[in-house]
């Protein structure tokens, strides 16, 4: 992937976030987006090699428009200053978790998981952890999981105390306080350059998969 060129383009776009500039550089954007999508195609094949649930997806099912939805935002900048792809078996808008690839200057990352879960499903996931603690421990209580994700778990703010009705002596209280189950791993700006990143991304995604599967097994009963 030509990550350096992609990030350089989005740096310029962040400094010139208007329609005139974008349309004047549309050909460059289209060329770089095509390169990005080629890289995502390789990532999709890599993930499908260990997670067959995404094998039916095409690249177009995983990417997003560059245009921002400004209808309910105070920021009226018309374009996103990042590019990403979400490889999710049930679609980009489903609760069932998937794999996310994100290129943004000084905020590049790989991520997995489930976000914005309704309260009833969130509580069902919490009880699944409590009632199947040994299986849950095998997912998250490993040196590899802790090394890769450290404190990067849960996008939304966490509860300050345990949710009502859950056991106070549960060995992993921080997981019960989460409002979603996302895991992310920040990488350097040059991480996605070339093709070597695919093997590194495979390691991150494979490490996250058992926990994501644990949560997805609960969510799938509701979707």
PABA-734087 format. One record per residue: x negated, y, z of N, C-alpha, C in turn. Coordinates in nm, 3 decimals. Example, Ala and Ser with C-alpha at 12.3 -4.5 7.8 and 13.67 -1.06 7.14 Angstrom:
// PABA-734087
+---------+---------+---------+---------+---------+---------+---------+---------+---------+
|      nu |      nv |      nw |     cau |     cav |     caw |      cu |      cv |      cw |
+---------+---------+---------+---------+---------+---------+---------+---------+---------+
|  -1.319 |  -0.569 |   0.780 |  -1.230 |  -0.450 |   0.780 |  -1.320 |  -0.330 |   0.780 |
|  -1.285 |  -0.225 |   0.708 |  -1.367 |  -0.106 |   0.714 |  -1.290 |   0.003 |   0.787 |
+---------+---------+---------+---------+---------+---------+---------+---------+---------+
//
This chain:
// PABA-734087
+---------+---------+---------+---------+---------+---------+---------+---------+---------+
|      nu |      nv |      nw |     cau |     cav |     caw |      cu |      cv |      cw |
+---------+---------+---------+---------+---------+---------+---------+---------+---------+
|  -0.084 |  -0.119 |   0.000 |   0.000 |   0.000 |   0.000 |  -0.088 |   0.125 |   0.000 |
|  -0.047 |   0.226 |  -0.071 |  -0.124 |   0.352 |  -0.075 |  -0.078 |   0.443 |   0.040 |
|  -0.105 |   0.394 |   0.159 |  -0.051 |   0.461 |   0.278 |  -0.107 |   0.602 |   0.296 |
|  -0.234 |   0.621 |   0.266 |  -0.293 |   0.754 |   0.283 |  -0.224 |   0.856 |   0.194 |
|  -0.196 |   0.817 |   0.071 |  -0.127 |   0.907 |  -0.021 |   0.017 |   0.930 |   0.022 |
|   0.081 |   0.826 |   0.068 |   0.220 |   0.838 |   0.115 |   0.228 |   0.935 |   0.232 |
|   0.139 |   0.918 |   0.329 |   0.140 |   1.005 |   0.446 |   0.101 |   1.148 |   0.408 |
|   0.010 |   1.164 |   0.314 |  -0.027 |   1.298 |   0.269 |   0.091 |   1.368 |   0.205 |
|   0.170 |   1.293 |   0.128 |   0.289 |   1.352 |   0.066 |   0.388 |   1.398 |   0.172 |
|   0.412 |   1.314 |   0.272 |   0.510 |   1.351 |   0.374 |   0.458 |   1.463 |   0.465 |
|   0.329 |   1.476 |   0.478 |   0.274 |   1.589 |   0.551 |   0.305 |   1.719 |   0.475 |
|   0.286 |   1.716 |   0.344 |   0.321 |   1.832 |   0.262 |   0.471 |   1.861 |   0.268 |
|   0.550 |   1.755 |   0.265 |   0.695 |   1.773 |   0.270 |   0.737 |   1.835 |   0.403 |
|   0.672 |   1.795 |   0.511 |   0.707 |   1.853 |   0.642 |   0.677 |   2.002 |   0.646 |
|   0.581 |   2.045 |   0.565 |   0.544 |   2.186 |   0.561 |   0.624 |   2.263 |   0.456 |
|   0.693 |   2.191 |   0.369 |   0.771 |   2.252 |   0.261 |   0.905 |   2.180 |   0.247 |
|   0.978 |   2.171 |   0.358 |   1.099 |   2.090 |   0.359 |   1.217 |   2.167 |   0.301 |
|   1.215 |   2.176 |   0.168 |   1.322 |   2.244 |   0.097 |   1.342 |   2.178 |  -0.038 |
|   1.457 |   2.200 |  -0.096 |   1.493 |   2.130 |  -0.220 |   1.407 |   2.172 |  -0.339 |
|   1.368 |   2.298 |  -0.346 |   1.287 |   2.343 |  -0.459 |   1.153 |   2.270 |  -0.461 |
|   1.088 |   2.262 |  -0.344 |   0.958 |   2.195 |  -0.339 |   0.974 |   2.047 |  -0.371 |
|   1.075 |   1.984 |  -0.313 |   1.092 |   1.841 |  -0.335 |   1.119 |   1.810 |  -0.482 |
|   1.204 |   1.886 |  -0.545 |   1.235 |   1.859 |  -0.685 |   1.114 |   1.883 |  -0.774 |
|   1.028 |   1.977 |  -0.736 |   0.907 |   2.001 |  -0.813 |   0.807 |   1.886 |  -0.799 |
|   0.820 |   1.810 |  -0.691 |   0.729 |   1.698 |  -0.665 |   0.802 |   1.564 |  -0.668 |
|   0.916 |   1.561 |  -0.733 |   0.998 |   1.439 |  -0.735 |   0.926 |   1.321 |  -0.801 |
|   0.853 |   1.347 |  -0.908 |   0.784 |   1.238 |  -0.978 |   0.680 |   1.173 |  -0.886 |
|   0.610 |   1.254 |  -0.809 |   0.511 |   1.201 |  -0.715 |   0.580 |   1.117 |  -0.607 |
|   0.693 |   1.168 |  -0.556 |   0.767 |   1.092 |  -0.456 |   0.812 |   0.957 |  -0.511 |
|   0.868 |   0.957 |  -0.632 |   0.917 |   0.832 |  -0.692 |   0.804 |   0.731 |  -0.709 |
|   0.688 |   0.778 |  -0.748 |   0.573 |   0.689 |  -0.766 |   0.530 |   0.628 |  -0.632 |
|   0.522 |   0.711 |  -0.530 |   0.479 |   0.663 |  -0.399 |   0.585 |   0.575 |  -0.334 |
|   0.711 |   0.607 |  -0.356 |   0.818 |   0.522 |  -0.302 |   0.813 |   0.384 |  -0.367 |
|   0.785 |   0.379 |  -0.497 |   0.773 |   0.250 |  -0.566 |   0.659 |   0.168 |  -0.507 |
|   0.549 |   0.234 |  -0.473 |   0.437 |   0.165 |  -0.411 |   0.476 |   0.114 |  -0.272 |
|   0.546 |   0.197 |  -0.195 |   0.594 |   0.157 |  -0.064 |   0.685 |   0.034 |  -0.075 |
|   0.776 |   0.037 |  -0.170 |   0.870 |  -0.074 |  -0.187 |   0.798 |  -0.203 |  -0.229 |
|   0.691 |  -0.188 |  -0.305 |   0.612 |  -0.306 |  -0.340 |   0.552 |  -0.368 |  -0.213 |
|   0.504 |  -0.281 |  -0.124 |   0.450 |  -0.330 |   0.003 |   0.557 |  -0.395 |   0.089 |
|   0.677 |  -0.338 |   0.088 |   0.786 |  -0.396 |   0.165 |   0.827 |  -0.530 |   0.108 |
|   0.819 |  -0.544 |  -0.023 |   0.846 |  -0.674 |  -0.085 |   0.752 |  -0.781 |  -0.034 |
|   0.626 |  -0.745 |  -0.018 |   0.528 |  -0.840 |   0.036 |   0.558 |  -0.869 |   0.183 |
|   0.597 |  -0.766 |   0.257 |   0.632 |  -0.786 |   0.398 |   0.754 |  -0.876 |   0.412 |
|   0.850 |  -0.857 |   0.325 |   0.971 |  -0.939 |   0.328 |   0.938 |  -1.086 |   0.305 |
|   0.851 |  -1.112 |   0.208 |   0.809 |  -1.250 |   0.183 |   0.732 |  -1.307 |   0.302 |
|   0.649 |  -1.224 |   0.364 |   0.572 |  -1.269 |   0.480 |   0.665 |  -1.305 |   0.596 |
|   0.762 |  -1.219 |   0.624 |   0.854 |  -1.245 |   0.735 |   0.941 |  -1.367 |   0.706 |
|   0.985 |  -1.380 |   0.582 |   1.070 |  -1.494 |   0.545 |   0.995 |  -1.627 |   0.560 |
|   0.861 |  -1.622 |   0.560 |   0.784 |  -1.746 |   0.575 |   0.798 |  -1.806 |   0.714 |
|   0.833 |  -1.722 |   0.814 |   0.854 |  -1.776 |   0.949 |   0.994 |  -1.746 |   1.004 |
|   1.073 |  -1.669 |   0.927 |   1.211 |  -1.639 |   0.966 |   1.299 |  -1.645 |   0.842 |
|   1.352 |  -1.763 |   0.816 |   1.430 |  -1.785 |   0.695 |   1.560 |  -1.705 |   0.691 |
|   1.600 |  -1.648 |   0.804 |   1.726 |  -1.574 |   0.807 |   1.722 |  -1.448 |   0.721 |
|   1.602 |  -1.400 |   0.686 |   1.592 |  -1.279 |   0.604 |   1.558 |  -1.311 |   0.458 |
|   1.548 |  -1.439 |   0.425 |   1.502 |  -1.478 |   0.291 |   1.596 |  -1.431 |   0.180 |
|   1.723 |  -1.407 |   0.212 |   1.820 |  -1.367 |   0.110 |   1.812 |  -1.218 |   0.077 |
|   1.739 |  -1.141 |   0.155 |   1.735 |  -0.996 |   0.137 |   1.651 |  -0.956 |   0.017 |
|   1.688 |  -0.843 |  -0.042 |   1.606 |  -0.778 |  -0.143 |   1.553 |  -0.648 |  -0.083 |
|   1.449 |  -0.594 |  -0.143 |   1.389 |  -0.472 |  -0.090 |   1.493 |  -0.361 |  -0.075 |
|   1.581 |  -0.350 |  -0.171 |   1.683 |  -0.244 |  -0.168 |   1.775 |  -0.255 |  -0.047 |
|   1.783 |  -0.374 |   0.012 |   1.867 |  -0.394 |   0.131 |   1.801 |  -0.340 |   0.257 |
|   1.674 |  -0.305 |   0.249 |   1.597 |  -0.274 |   0.370 |   1.554 |  -0.127 |   0.380 |
|   1.561 |  -0.052 |   0.272 |   1.506 |   0.083 |   0.271 |   1.615 |   0.189 |   0.290 |
|   1.569 |   0.314 |   0.307 |   1.660 |   0.425 |   0.336 |   1.638 |   0.540 |   0.238 |
|   1.739 |   0.623 |   0.224 |   1.727 |   0.744 |   0.143 |   1.637 |   0.844 |   0.213 |
|   1.571 |   0.929 |   0.136 |   1.487 |   1.033 |   0.192 |   1.570 |   1.150 |   0.244 |
|   1.691 |   1.163 |   0.195 |   1.778 |   1.272 |   0.237 |   1.825 |   1.250 |   0.381 |
|   1.822 |   1.356 |   0.459 |   1.871 |   1.351 |   0.596 |   2.021 |   1.374 |   0.600 |
|   2.088 |   1.314 |   0.696 |   2.228 |   1.344 |   0.723 |   2.231 |   1.464 |   0.817 |
|   2.264 |   1.579 |   0.765 |   2.256 |   1.702 |   0.844 |   2.394 |   1.748 |   0.893 |
|   2.495 |   1.666 |   0.873 |   2.632 |   1.709 |   0.906 |   2.647 |   1.745 |   1.054 |
|   2.584 |   1.668 |   1.142 |   2.604 |   1.690 |   1.285 |   2.474 |   1.729 |   1.354 |
|   2.379 |   1.782 |   1.277 |   2.249 |   1.817 |   1.332 |   2.225 |   1.968 |   1.325 |
|   2.162 |   2.020 |   1.429 |   2.123 |   2.161 |   1.426 |   2.005 |   2.185 |   1.332 |
|   1.929 |   2.080 |   1.308 |   1.818 |   2.087 |   1.213 |   1.871 |   2.062 |   1.073 |
|   1.869 |   2.160 |   0.989 |   1.925 |   2.149 |   0.855 |   1.821 |   2.118 |   0.748 |
|   1.701 |   2.075 |   0.791 |   1.600 |   2.035 |   0.693 |   1.656 |   1.921 |   0.609 |
|   1.649 |   1.931 |   0.477 |   1.720 |   1.834 |   0.392 |   1.654 |   1.697 |   0.381 |
|   1.523 |   1.686 |   0.416 |   1.454 |   1.559 |   0.390 |   1.386 |   1.503 |   0.515 |
|   1.378 |   1.372 |   0.520 |   1.304 |   1.305 |   0.625 |   1.154 |   1.323 |   0.600 |
|   1.078 |   1.324 |   0.706 |   0.933 |   1.337 |   0.692 |   0.864 |   1.205 |   0.725 |
|   0.934 |   1.097 |   0.705 |   0.879 |   0.963 |   0.723 |   0.947 |   0.870 |   0.623 |
|   0.895 |   0.751 |   0.610 |   0.957 |   0.650 |   0.526 |   0.952 |   0.517 |   0.602 |
|   1.058 |   0.439 |   0.592 |   1.063 |   0.316 |   0.668 |   1.151 |   0.211 |   0.602 |
|   1.142 |   0.091 |   0.654 |   1.225 |  -0.020 |   0.606 |   1.263 |  -0.108 |   0.724 |
|   1.387 |  -0.151 |   0.725 |   1.438 |  -0.236 |   0.832 |   1.483 |  -0.367 |   0.771 |
|   1.411 |  -0.472 |   0.801 |   1.436 |  -0.605 |   0.745 |   1.521 |  -0.682 |   0.846 |
|   1.652 |  -0.680 |   0.824 |   1.747 |  -0.736 |   0.921 |   1.843 |  -0.831 |   0.850 |
|   1.852 |  -0.952 |   0.901 |   1.929 |  -1.058 |   0.836 |   2.074 |  -1.021 |   0.812 |
|   2.137 |  -0.948 |   0.905 |   2.278 |  -0.915 |   0.895 |   2.301 |  -0.774 |   0.841 |
|   2.196 |  -0.709 |   0.795 |   2.210 |  -0.575 |   0.740 |   2.158 |  -0.466 |   0.832 |
|   2.133 |  -0.351 |   0.774 |   2.069 |  -0.242 |   0.849 |   2.158 |  -0.184 |   0.958 |
|   2.289 |  -0.201 |   0.947 |   2.379 |  -0.142 |   1.046 |   2.432 |  -0.243 |   1.147 |
|   2.387 |  -0.366 |   1.137 |   2.436 |  -0.471 |   1.227 |   2.369 |  -0.461 |   1.364 |
|   2.433 |  -0.518 |   1.464 |   2.375 |  -0.524 |   1.598 |   2.264 |  -0.629 |   1.606 |
|   2.276 |  -0.732 |   1.524 |   2.174 |  -0.837 |   1.516 |   2.040 |  -0.774 |   1.481 |
|   1.938 |  -0.800 |   1.561 |   1.810 |  -0.731 |   1.547 |   1.727 |  -0.778 |   1.429 |
|   1.631 |  -0.694 |   1.390 |   1.543 |  -0.723 |   1.279 |   1.406 |  -0.661 |   1.298 |
|   1.334 |  -0.645 |   1.185 |   1.196 |  -0.601 |   1.184 |   1.186 |  -0.466 |   1.113 |
|   1.116 |  -0.371 |   1.176 |   1.110 |  -0.235 |   1.123 |   0.966 |  -0.195 |   1.095 |
|   0.945 |  -0.130 |   0.979 |   0.815 |  -0.080 |   0.936 |   0.829 |   0.070 |   0.914 |
|   0.743 |   0.150 |   0.975 |   0.762 |   0.295 |   0.978 |   0.631 |   0.366 |   0.950 |
|   0.632 |   0.450 |   0.845 |   0.516 |   0.532 |   0.811 |   0.550 |   0.679 |   0.837 |
|   0.479 |   0.739 |   0.931 |   0.496 |   0.880 |   0.966 |   0.365 |   0.929 |   1.023 |
|   0.323 |   1.046 |   0.983 |   0.195 |   1.098 |   1.031 |   0.187 |   1.097 |   1.183 |
|   0.087 |   1.028 |   1.234 |   0.059 |   1.016 |   1.377 |   0.168 |   0.943 |   1.455 |
|   0.259 |   0.877 |   1.386 |   0.365 |   0.800 |   1.453 |   0.397 |   0.672 |   1.376 |
|   0.299 |   0.616 |   1.307 |   0.323 |   0.491 |   1.235 |   0.347 |   0.379 |   1.336 |
|   0.435 |   0.287 |   1.301 |   0.464 |   0.179 |   1.395 |   0.524 |   0.056 |   1.327 |
|   0.519 |  -0.052 |   1.402 |   0.594 |  -0.174 |   1.373 |   0.690 |  -0.192 |   1.490 |
|   0.812 |  -0.235 |   1.461 |   0.910 |  -0.249 |   1.568 |   1.004 |  -0.366 |   1.539 |
|   1.066 |  -0.415 |   1.645 |   1.165 |  -0.522 |   1.635 |   1.274 |  -0.497 |   1.737 |
|   1.389 |  -0.560 |   1.714 |   1.487 |  -0.562 |   1.820 |   1.624 |  -0.510 |   1.788 |
|   1.697 |  -0.478 |   1.895 |   1.838 |  -0.443 |   1.889 |   1.859 |  -0.311 |   1.961 |
|   1.936 |  -0.220 |   1.901 |   1.957 |  -0.091 |   1.966 |   2.103 |  -0.052 |   1.964 |
|   2.137 |   0.040 |   2.055 |   2.273 |   0.092 |   2.070 |   2.375 |  -0.021 |   2.088 |
|   2.348 |  -0.109 |   2.181 |   2.440 |  -0.220 |   2.206 |   2.559 |  -0.172 |   2.288 |
|   2.681 |  -0.213 |   2.251 |   2.798 |  -0.181 |   2.333 |   2.782 |  -0.240 |   2.473 |
|   2.846 |  -0.178 |   2.570 |   2.827 |  -0.216 |   2.710 |   2.859 |  -0.363 |   2.735 |
|   2.966 |  -0.414 |   2.675 |   3.002 |  -0.555 |   2.702 |   2.895 |  -0.651 |   2.649 |
|   2.837 |  -0.620 |   2.534 |   2.733 |  -0.707 |   2.478 |   2.603 |  -0.689 |   2.556 |
|   2.574 |  -0.566 |   2.594 |   2.455 |  -0.539 |   2.674 |   2.459 |  -0.617 |   2.804 |
|   2.573 |  -0.618 |   2.871 |   2.585 |  -0.693 |   2.996 |   2.577 |  -0.843 |   2.972 |
|   2.629 |  -0.889 |   2.859 |   2.619 |  -1.032 |   2.826 |   2.472 |  -1.071 |   2.809 |
|   2.394 |  -0.984 |   2.746 |   2.251 |  -1.010 |   2.730 |   2.181 |  -1.014 |   2.866 |
|   2.220 |  -0.922 |   2.952 |   2.160 |  -0.919 |   3.087 |   2.189 |  -1.048 |   3.162 |
|   2.313 |  -1.094 |   3.155 |   2.347 |  -1.218 |   3.226 |   2.277 |  -1.338 |   3.165 |
|   2.253 |  -1.333 |   3.034 |   2.180 |  -1.442 |   2.970 |   2.038 |  -1.451 |   3.027 |
|   1.977 |  -1.337 |   3.053 |   1.845 |  -1.335 |   3.115 |   1.849 |  -1.396 |   3.255 |
|   1.948 |  -1.355 |   3.332 |   1.959 |  -1.402 |   3.471 |   1.986 |  -1.553 |   3.476 |
|   2.074 |  -1.598 |   3.389 |   2.117 |  -1.738 |   3.394 |   2.021 |  -1.834 |   3.325 |
|   1.932 |  -1.779 |   3.241 |   1.835 |  -1.863 |   3.169 |   1.695 |  -1.803 |   3.185 |
|   1.658 |  -1.781 |   3.309 |   1.535 |  -1.706 |   3.337 |   1.410 |  -1.778 |   3.288 |
|   1.409 |  -1.910 |   3.287 |   1.289 |  -1.982 |   3.242 |   1.266 |  -1.962 |   3.093 |
|   1.374 |  -1.969 |   3.015 |   1.362 |  -1.944 |   2.871 |   1.323 |  -1.800 |   2.845 |
|   1.384 |  -1.708 |   2.920 |   1.353 |  -1.567 |   2.906 |   1.206 |  -1.541 |   2.938 |
|   1.155 |  -1.604 |   3.042 |   1.016 |  -1.585 |   3.083 |   0.921 |  -1.629 |   2.971 |
|   0.954 |  -1.736 |   2.903 |   0.869 |  -1.784 |   2.793 |   0.860 |  -1.683 |   2.679 |
|   0.960 |  -1.595 |   2.669 |   0.962 |  -1.495 |   2.563 |   0.877 |  -1.373 |   2.595 |
|   0.883 |  -1.328 |   2.717 |   0.823 |  -1.197 |   2.750 |   0.706 |  -1.203 |   2.847 |
|   0.693 |  -1.310 |   2.921 |   0.589 |  -1.317 |   3.023 |   0.467 |  -1.390 |   2.969 |
|   0.413 |  -1.336 |   2.860 |   0.294 |  -1.395 |   2.797 |   0.189 |  -1.286 |   2.779 |
|   0.061 |  -1.320 |   2.782 |  -0.044 |  -1.220 |   2.762 |  -0.030 |  -1.146 |   2.629 |
|   0.008 |  -1.219 |   2.524 |   0.019 |  -1.158 |   2.392 |   0.131 |  -1.054 |   2.387 |
|   0.247 |  -1.088 |   2.442 |   0.361 |  -0.995 |   2.443 |   0.324 |  -0.869 |   2.522 |
|   0.264 |  -0.888 |   2.638 |   0.228 |  -0.774 |   2.722 |   0.121 |  -0.688 |   2.656 |
|   0.027 |  -0.750 |   2.587 |  -0.080 |  -0.675 |   2.523 |  -0.029 |  -0.590 |   2.409 |
|   0.060 |  -0.646 |   2.327 |   0.106 |  -0.575 |   2.207 |   0.207 |  -0.467 |   2.240 |
|   0.300 |  -0.495 |   2.332 |   0.410 |  -0.403 |   2.354 |   0.396 |  -0.319 |   2.481 |
|   0.319 |  -0.366 |   2.577 |   0.292 |  -0.289 |   2.697 |   0.421 |  -0.224 |   2.751 |
|   0.426 |  -0.090 |   2.753 |   0.545 |  -0.020 |   2.804 |   0.640 |   0.022 |   2.692 |
|   0.614 |  -0.021 |   2.571 |   0.695 |   0.022 |   2.457 |   0.814 |  -0.071 |   2.436 |
|   0.907 |  -0.064 |   2.528 |   1.027 |  -0.146 |   2.525 |   1.147 |  -0.058 |   2.557 |
|   1.249 |  -0.062 |   2.471 |   1.371 |   0.013 |   2.496 |   1.362 |   0.157 |   2.449 |
|   1.440 |   0.192 |   2.348 |   1.438 |   0.327 |   2.292 |   1.512 |   0.425 |   2.382 |
|   1.632 |   0.388 |   2.424 |   1.711 |   0.478 |   2.507 |   1.656 |   0.480 |   2.650 |
|   1.690 |   0.583 |   2.724 |   1.646 |   0.592 |   2.862 |   1.701 |   0.474 |   2.942 |
|   1.623 |   0.430 |   3.040 |   1.664 |   0.316 |   3.121 |   1.744 |   0.363 |   3.242 |
|   1.823 |   0.272 |   3.296 |   1.894 |   0.300 |   3.420 |   1.793 |   0.315 |   3.533 |
|   1.824 |   0.400 |   3.629 |   1.734 |   0.420 |   3.743 |   1.744 |   0.305 |   3.843 |
|   1.859 |   0.242 |   3.848 |   1.880 |   0.129 |   3.939 |   1.939 |   0.013 |   3.861 |
|   1.943 |  -0.103 |   3.921 |   2.001 |  -0.219 |   3.856 |   2.150 |  -0.195 |   3.828 |
|   2.200 |  -0.243 |   3.714 |   2.344 |  -0.229 |   3.688 |   2.426 |  -0.302 |   3.793 |
|   2.543 |  -0.253 |   3.817 |   2.630 |  -0.307 |   3.923 |   2.657 |  -0.456 |   3.901 |
|   2.643 |  -0.533 |   4.008 |   2.679 |  -0.674 |   4.006 |   2.567 |  -0.769 |   3.973 |
|   2.451 |  -0.717 |   3.934 |   2.339 |  -0.804 |   3.899 |   2.250 |  -0.827 |   4.022 |
|   2.188 |  -0.946 |   4.030 |   2.110 |  -0.980 |   4.149 |   1.988 |  -0.890 |   4.167 |
|   1.972 |  -0.840 |   4.287 |   1.863 |  -0.747 |   4.316 |   1.728 |  -0.818 |   4.323 |
|   1.729 |  -0.949 |   4.336 |   1.603 |  -1.022 |   4.346 |   1.558 |  -1.081 |   4.213 |
|   1.621 |  -1.039 |   4.102 |   1.581 |  -1.090 |   3.970 |   1.436 |  -1.050 |   3.945 |
|   1.357 |  -1.144 |   3.892 |   1.212 |  -1.124 |   3.879 |   1.173 |  -1.019 |   3.776 |
|   1.266 |  -0.984 |   3.687 |   1.234 |  -0.889 |   3.580 |   1.337 |  -0.776 |   3.578 |
|   1.343 |  -0.697 |   3.683 |   1.448 |  -0.595 |   3.694 |   1.444 |  -0.490 |   3.584 |
|   1.327 |  -0.459 |   3.531 |   1.316 |  -0.355 |   3.429 |   1.392 |  -0.393 |   3.302 |
|   1.401 |  -0.521 |   3.273 |   1.476 |  -0.565 |   3.155 |   1.626 |  -0.549 |   3.175 |
|   1.672 |  -0.561 |   3.299 |   1.814 |  -0.542 |   3.327 |   1.853 |  -0.394 |   3.320 |
|   1.756 |  -0.307 |   3.340 |   1.783 |  -0.163 |   3.337 |   1.786 |  -0.105 |   3.195 |
|   1.736 |  -0.181 |   3.099 |   1.731 |  -0.131 |   2.961 |   1.870 |  -0.114 |   2.903 |
|   1.884 |  -0.015 |   2.813 |   2.010 |   0.008 |   2.743 |   2.007 |  -0.047 |   2.601 |
|   1.892 |  -0.090 |   2.556 |   1.879 |  -0.162 |   2.429 |   1.755 |  -0.249 |   2.440 |
|   1.732 |  -0.333 |   2.340 |   1.621 |  -0.426 |   2.347 |   1.533 |  -0.414 |   2.223 |
|   1.464 |  -0.301 |   2.215 |   1.370 |  -0.273 |   2.107 |   1.227 |  -0.284 |   2.158 |
|   1.140 |  -0.331 |   2.072 |   0.998 |  -0.340 |   2.102 |   0.924 |  -0.271 |   1.989 |
|   0.828 |  -0.185 |   2.021 |   0.753 |  -0.122 |   1.913 |   0.605 |  -0.117 |   1.946 |
|   0.526 |  -0.111 |   1.838 |   0.381 |  -0.113 |   1.850 |   0.325 |  -0.004 |   1.758 |
|   0.272 |   0.102 |   1.817 |   0.216 |   0.211 |   1.738 |   0.084 |   0.169 |   1.674 |
|   0.061 |   0.217 |   1.553 |  -0.062 |   0.187 |   1.480 |  -0.121 |   0.316 |   1.425 |
|  -0.247 |   0.313 |   1.385 |  -0.313 |   0.430 |   1.330 |  -0.259 |   0.465 |   1.192 |
|  -0.285 |   0.588 |   1.149 |  -0.236 |   0.633 |   1.019 |  -0.288 |   0.548 |   0.903 |
|  -0.406 |   0.490 |   0.918 |  -0.463 |   0.412 |   0.808 |  -0.427 |   0.263 |   0.815 |
|  -0.343 |   0.227 |   0.910 |  -0.309 |   0.086 |   0.931 |  -0.251 |   0.022 |   0.805 |
|  -0.162 |   0.091 |   0.736 |  -0.088 |   0.032 |   0.624 |  -0.162 |   0.041 |   0.490 |
|  -0.282 |   0.094 |   0.491 |  -0.357 |   0.107 |   0.366 |  -0.396 |  -0.031 |   0.314 |
|  -0.377 |  -0.054 |   0.184 |  -0.411 |  -0.182 |   0.124 |  -0.312 |  -0.291 |   0.161 |
|  -0.361 |  -0.415 |   0.173 |  -0.275 |  -0.529 |   0.206 |  -0.312 |  -0.598 |   0.337 |
|  -0.425 |  -0.558 |   0.398 |  -0.470 |  -0.628 |   0.518 |  -0.371 |  -0.615 |   0.633 |
|  -0.289 |  -0.511 |   0.631 |  -0.192 |  -0.488 |   0.739 |  -0.089 |  -0.599 |   0.749 |
|  -0.064 |  -0.669 |   0.640 |   0.041 |  -0.770 |   0.641 |   0.011 |  -0.881 |   0.742 |
|  -0.113 |  -0.923 |   0.749 |  -0.150 |  -1.029 |   0.844 |  -0.139 |  -0.977 |   0.987 |
|  -0.178 |  -0.852 |   1.009 |  -0.168 |  -0.793 |   1.143 |  -0.022 |  -0.776 |   1.183 |
|   0.061 |  -0.734 |   1.088 |   0.204 |  -0.717 |   1.116 |   0.269 |  -0.851 |   1.147 |
|   0.225 |  -0.955 |   1.079 |   0.280 |  -1.089 |   1.105 |   0.258 |  -1.128 |   1.251 |
|   0.142 |  -1.098 |   1.304 |   0.112 |  -1.130 |   1.443 |   0.205 |  -1.055 |   1.538 |
|   0.228 |  -0.927 |   1.510 |   0.316 |  -0.846 |   1.595 |   0.459 |  -0.899 |   1.589 |
|   0.508 |  -0.922 |   1.469 |   0.646 |  -0.967 |   1.452 |   0.669 |  -1.106 |   1.511 |
|   0.573 |  -1.195 |   1.495 |   0.586 |  -1.329 |   1.552 |   0.589 |  -1.324 |   1.704 |
|   0.513 |  -1.231 |   1.761 |   0.512 |  -1.217 |   1.907 |   0.646 |  -1.168 |   1.958 |
|   0.710 |  -1.080 |   1.883 |   0.840 |  -1.024 |   1.923 |   0.956 |  -1.118 |   1.898 |
|   0.942 |  -1.208 |   1.804 |   1.054 |  -1.289 |   1.756 |   1.123 |  -1.372 |   1.865 |
|   1.052 |  -1.442 |   1.954 |   1.124 |  -1.522 |   2.055 |   1.219 |  -1.440 |   2.141 |
|   1.175 |  -1.321 |   2.183 |   1.263 |  -1.236 |   2.263 |   1.379 |  -1.185 |   2.179 |
|   1.352 |  -1.145 |   2.055 |   1.459 |  -1.098 |   1.968 |   1.559 |  -1.211 |   1.941 |
|   1.511 |  -1.331 |   1.921 |   1.599 |  -1.445 |   1.901 |   1.686 |  -1.470 |   2.024 |
|   1.626 |  -1.456 |   2.140 |   1.699 |  -1.475 |   2.266 |   1.818 |  -1.380 |   2.273 |
|   1.794 |  -1.251 |   2.238 |   1.901 |  -1.151 |   2.240 |   1.999 |  -1.173 |   2.126 |
|   1.947 |  -1.203 |   2.007 |   2.035 |  -1.224 |   1.891 |   2.132 |  -1.339 |   1.913 |
|   2.089 |  -1.442 |   1.984 |   2.177 |  -1.556 |   2.010 |   2.299 |  -1.514 |   2.090 |
|   2.284 |  -1.413 |   2.175 |   2.398 |  -1.360 |   2.249 |   2.483 |  -1.271 |   2.159 |
|   2.418 |  -1.181 |   2.089 |   2.490 |  -1.085 |   2.003 |   2.572 |  -1.156 |   1.897 |
|   2.518 |  -1.263 |   1.842 |   2.586 |  -1.334 |   1.733 |   2.721 |  -1.393 |   1.775 |
|   2.742 |  -1.411 |   1.903 |   2.872 |  -1.458 |   1.952 |   2.979 |  -1.349 |   1.941 |
|   2.936 |  -1.224 |   1.925 |   3.029 |  -1.112 |   1.922 |   3.047 |  -1.055 |   1.781 |
|   2.951 |  -1.078 |   1.693 |   2.960 |  -1.019 |   1.559 |   3.037 |  -1.110 |   1.462 |
+---------+---------+---------+---------+---------+---------+---------+---------+---------+
//
